[in-house]
Amino acid sequence: MSLYRLLVIFFSIRNTGIFNEIIPGFNPFLKTVFKKKNPALALKICLERLGPVFIKFGQLLSTRTDLLPKNVTRELNLLTDDCAPISFEDITKTITDELRNKSIDILSCIDKKPLASASLAQVHKIKIGKLNCVVKVQKPNLMIQVKRDIRALKIAAKSVKVFLKDYPRINPEIIINDYESVIMKELDFRIEAANAKKTYEKFADNSIYMFLKIFDEYTVKKF
């Protein structure tokens, strides 16, 4: 992890003025000289620009009304996963790498135009037999980026902790460790598939609602 990336993360967040909102007393290291007009909005925009790790982190923080002011959690709750789509070549490579010989089953019937593109994955329409289905494909090099930014967050958490002695409700190291556990599970699509499969089986006889059917033979870590 480069020092440059760590500095970009730190100063991007610091310059939103969010520390002025949550840290009491004088602190020139974390606080900006002049108060920002809307630090909560500035933080939301900052996290979107920093990438998927920080978008997901902001979404997690939006639930922590016990730690952050309501105006901040309200703004973070507006964070969305909508992202520009990645190239179909990248999608093809991921499918081929993950499914190997079975990839032809998907690539022969996949719609090149994505239905949706989020921070962690992209969704495309396909056909399995006569069934209209969708596939969720993890974006390339995402694990490398996640691990890099998690390391940066852990270093930042240790540094910031020194300045949070008077704010005992926040333990940044615990928050980051919890977040790491959450996002690592999200990056393993087999976990999501297993949960969806349980729901489908539980409500198989339900005629009112529709639930996702999972095809185990095409379910892997990134797909």
Secondary structure, DSSP 4 states (H G I P E B T S, - for coil): --HHHHHHHHHHHHTTTHHHHHS-S--TTTS-SS--S-HHHHHHHHHHHH-HHHHHHHHHHTT-TTTS-HHHHHHHTT-----PPPPHHHHHHHHHHHHGGGHHHHHTT--SS-SEE-SSEEEEEEEETTEEEEEEEEPTTHHHHHHHHHHHHHHHHHHHHGGGTT-TT--HHHHHHHHHHHHHHHT-HHHHHHHHHHHHHHTTT-SSS--PPP-GGG--TT-
